[in-house]
Amino acid sequence: MISQKYAKNVRSFPIEDIRQRIVGVSVKVPLLDGTRRPYVNFDNAATAPALWDVMETIDLFMPWYSSIHRGKGFKSEISSQAYDRAREIVGRFFGADPAEQVVIFGKNSTEAINKAARRIGLTRDDVVLVSLMEHHSNDLPWREQAQTVHIGLAADGSLDMADVARKFAEHAGRVRLLAISGASNVTGFINPIHELAALAHANQALILVDAAQLAPHRAIDMRPAADPGHLDFLVASGHKMYAPFGAGVLIGPRAIFAHGAPDYAGGGTVEIVTEDDVYWASPPDRDEAGSPNVIGAVAMAAACKALAEIGMERLAEHEARLTAHALRELGQIAGVELYGDADPARAGERLGVIPFNLRGVSHYLLAAILGAEYGIGVRNGCFCAHPYVLHLLDIPDPVAWSWRKQVVAGFRAHLPGLVRLSFGCYNTEEEIDWLAAALRKIARGEILGNYVQDPASGAFHETAFHPDWNGYFKI
Ligand SMILES: Cc1ncc(COP(=O)(O)O)c(C=O)c1O
């Protein structure tokens, strides 16, 4: 229920009105030609704007916000209950079983995966299978703890399912875990997580699903432990789920987190401490060191409630329409090269994350022009998935080596990369049309500005674009 204060921002629930639930959706930004227009945010895979539902929940909660768990004051009781309830709501949103699984709040998916990697009890002889499409956050933490083996990809960048089975067979008896993204942050490919889970379990391994991208776009059900396709671990980030208040979540088997020392020790993680001994608390406290981010957890729970109420199926349908429209429009523009699955007919089978390049225009420059001349926010580069982007661009090893040397020498001007569109539930076909019109002009060489590149970062800046930044926001 939205209060009067927010009613002007939130009208009703049909998908056409979803924009009204998004904070800042109609904010205008300055363009190089001196005009202003509503910002088009096509960078939702990096971080999503807040839902008004989340803002309102936080607003209502703030007067009651206080210390949690050990305080006995009235506000502490309310805050403790809110935090515990947030845990329940988030767990339920992902189909976790509270008897078997524990919901651990933390900062984001990266922190959650690092925690899992340190807490599962891996040894150097264990094998963790990850894929070549992973975000670095679901690759590097495993390398520190075990032998990491990469599953290969098909030419279009989708997961090579035959190679998953092959890697399990090659490392039979040693694979402790399959750590796989629910969906790619570069191509939007969705992995068959339950099929992969069944395969992992048949090989006496566990599965961790990095749902940083999948969670805001699809319903996820971890399923009961008796189901061979159940998910053992799941991670997600609040800021990608329209709740940018600094919380993320790790869900995993209670039994695993009931053993061993936590990765961070300190206040809140213990039952009792003597001068030379410590008795660790039960999960989840053992793994939530220090004062928790109560606001972040409440915000994430509010987002889960709002997304469930809107209906994940409706969001997915809307985003599939956007994706099909974008693939059709971009596919018709001379010079646009689409990567991953470019078939609009399959838009419903993947997320609205579309990587592309415009022939003859550096990805750095294209992103700068879209920002300065069209008010469109996109991301460019390698999206924290260097091996994956090299695969998509089909860059041979010797070339990759020469680029690596350039980066180490602090020179990024000619690094390969892509431009990425990533849709949220509130984007529209009109916004995609605006982008397509922009790309057509840029492809024809109609570029208004004069852009210079910073060789150290690779980023371009328009020399005459000096908006009054402080006039928009200042702290
Ligand atoms: C697939 C995937 N995994 C993990 C992460 C890391 O998420 P966070 O930055 O919230 O820790 C991201 C971020 O973009 C991602 O896309």
The ligand as an SDF file (V2000), in Angstrom:
LIG
                    3D

 16 16  0  0  0  0  0  0  0  0999 V2000
   26.7320  -11.8390  -13.1900 C   0  0  0  0  0  0  0  0  0  0  0  0
   27.2880  -10.9440  -12.1290 C   0  0  0  0  0  0  0  0  0  0  0  0
   27.8200  -11.4880  -11.0350 N   0  0  0  0  0  0  0  0  0  0  0  0
   28.3070  -10.7520  -10.0370 C   0  0  0  0  0  0  0  0  0  0  0  0
   28.2990   -9.3860  -10.1150 C   0  0  0  0  0  0  0  0  0  0  0  0
   28.8410   -8.5870   -8.9750 C   0  0  0  0  0  0  0  0  0  0  0  0
   27.7910   -7.8950   -8.3920 O   0  0  0  0  0  0  0  0  0  0  0  0
   28.0820   -6.8050   -7.2760 P   0  0  0  0  0  0  0  0  0  0  0  0
   28.8780   -5.7380   -7.9530 O   0  0  0  0  0  0  0  0  0  0  0  0
   26.7490   -6.3470   -6.8410 O   0  0  0  0  0  0  0  0  0  0  0  0
   28.8590   -7.4690   -6.2240 O   0  0  0  0  0  0  0  0  0  0  0  0
   27.7760   -8.7620  -11.2380 C   0  0  0  0  0  0  0  0  0  0  0  0
   27.7930   -7.2950  -11.3630 C   0  0  0  0  0  0  0  0  0  0  0  0
   27.5850   -6.7370  -12.4040 O   0  0  0  0  0  0  0  0  0  0  0  0
   27.2380   -9.5580  -12.2750 C   0  0  0  0  0  0  0  0  0  0  0  0
   26.7030   -9.0140  -13.3540 O   0  0  0  0  0  0  0  0  0  0  0  0
  1  2  1  0
  2  3  1  0
  2 15  2  0
  3  4  2  0
  4  5  1  0
  5  6  1  0
  5 12  2  0
  6  7  1  0
  7  8  1  0
  8  9  2  0
  8 10  1  0
  8 11  1  0
 12 13  1  0
 12 15  1  0
 13 14  2  0
 15 16  1  0
M  END
$$$$
